[in-house]
Amino acid sequence: MTQRIIIHVDFDYFYAQCEEIVHPELRGKPIVVCVYSGRTAESGVVSTSNYEARKYGVKAGIPIAYAKKMLASVQSTFLAMNMRLYEEISSRIMNILRSYGDSFEKVGIDEAYLDLSNMSEGNVDKAKAIVMRIKGEILQKEQVTCSIGVAQNKLLAKMASDYEKPNGLTTLRQEGVTKFIGGLPVSRIPGVGKKVEKKLNEIHVRTIDELAGVDPVCLVEKFGRNLGNYLFQASRGEDNDPVKDREQPLQLSRIATLKENSRDPREILPLLRELSYSVLEKLNDEKMEFKSVSLIVILADLSVHTKSATLESPTTDFETFADFTKTLLERFIESMPDVLIRRVGVRVSGLQRRMGQTNIITFLQA
């Protein structure tokens, strides 16, 4: 039986790297890509940054104002996110990746898995040669570097791709799994965030080899059956999840912050139309249509609310989309008197490949 060989491809500091392609004069200098709220010139958070900016402590999620203070002593560039650019470059790279391997799975705009088991004949050295070709083609055609992990399953491949960045290549052979993962902190396990890490620390578990020594019954009692079993298997480097081709996205959304908190439809609807147009542009590029629409509302107290509309037949008609979002917004405002809205968004789901003209008959769901 052919040995299973999976690779995880992670595009390095992707948004900032895309900006370096468009602005080559900025290479070698700190670049920070931001999500601006629109309220003030510095209101918002950092989305990502290049490694030159990270040397000064700039990382995703910190306020833009803090990042500017960290970089006050050097020449740096702060840019608003340009999703159209990032999606275009990502789409071309994903098409390159699809041409390799037995199966392909896109898991985000900047990462994907490939199953190379048959193409490499289960040989790690042959897989490594294929990976070098992949890295070379992406760099030559798109000027983007990526870090790749090679292992016998998705879990280990992802952990390996994160081991050496940027432009890394980490090959993990079966006999070296225990040594590789044992001393790593539990936070390096995919899906283990700060809350789970804190709960593990409470039972004196800080490294993966310490986790491997915990009774699985204890893990299930503390974290529930699904997460407890996952942690137990992950501590041993076990993962049987196949690489699944998910060419069709399950949903697509856009969200933005109002300049001021409001409940006035006249102030909110222009932004909703802009977001709706952006979603439909992406759907048209992908030759897809939607069957469900959702309005996303985040209030001043940061609570999140949604209202949905379902079509009897799929469509990509903009006015239909806009009418639904308008109706949903009016219903929400009517149902929530006196609340102020901070952010709004739209989401489409029930996506499928476009088959031709649709006859639109709709009904609303509260």
Phi, psi and omega in degrees: 000131182296132178296136180286130177228119182241143173239147173245125181253123182235112180292130184290136177026059201302306183301315181293325178292323175299320179294327177294329178292316181286326182238073184301338179292346181269353181300139180086356178243155179298129176235131179235123178261127192239154169255099181278137178278338180091357183280317174222174182294338182243010182278125180140190183228163177283132175272310176200172179209161176278175187291333176297322178285326182294334178300335181263008177095003180285128179214166182300140173096346180277153179299145180302321181300321178294317181299321179294324177294321180296329184255016184298332185272355182231160176284119183223165181232129177249125185233145174284150179302140178237078187299326179301315179298312184296320181292322179296313180293317178301315182300319180292321179293320179298324178294325175296313182298323181299335183281353178249159170078174182272325177211156187228141177220113175276128181242003178177174182296338186232020178206152181200160174249149171228139173263115181253015187305308182283318182299325181266358183058031179071015183257120184298321181294321176293322177297319179298322178294321177296318179299320179297323177293319179299311180300319181294319181292319179296318180293317182293316186275328187237357180060030181245132173267155179216156176252133187232135174250138180242124182202184182271357176206172185294318181303308183291325179297320179293318178296324180291322181294336181272355189285322183225111181224154354276171176057038183268163172215111181241120180256124183246110178274154187304320183288348182255007185298308184301316180295321183293311188271338189306312184275358181287148175293152182299338179295345179279352175284125179306130179095350178269103179266192185296322182294314179294319179300318180297318180293327176291320178300328180296334177255025174064037176245114181237335179243164183292325179291330174292322177296322181297339180270359181275138177300128180302330177297320178297318180294319179294320179296324185274327187242357185090165188296311185295306182291320179300314178294322179298314180298319179298313181290320181297325180295342178254005179072025183263135179195118180256007182296125181283159172285117186248132178285111179244063184299320182272122175293149179282330180199168180215136184217161173219143180215148182209163182259135176290151178298325176218148175303137186204164169228015181271114180304329181295332178271334186267323187299321178302321178291320178298319178296320179296317179294320179297319180296319180297317179298314183291328175301315180295318179299318180296322177299324182270000181056048181234162177225164186240162178238344180228144178237138175232140171264129177250128181232128174244121185276175180300331178274008178072010173287148185249134180227149177224150169225145188234154175230140180238136177266149174285328178229144181296155180202171168225024182288125186294315183295325175299313178301310182298320179297319179297313182297324178297314180296317180295321178296315180298319178296320181295313181299320179294324183278346183233073183296140173078353179280152177250138182265132180260316182225150176226153179206167176231147178221136174245144180217184186064042186282146176205162179295141182292131182250353183136196181295145180241147175263110190269114171233123191235160169216156184255148173243138179293000000 
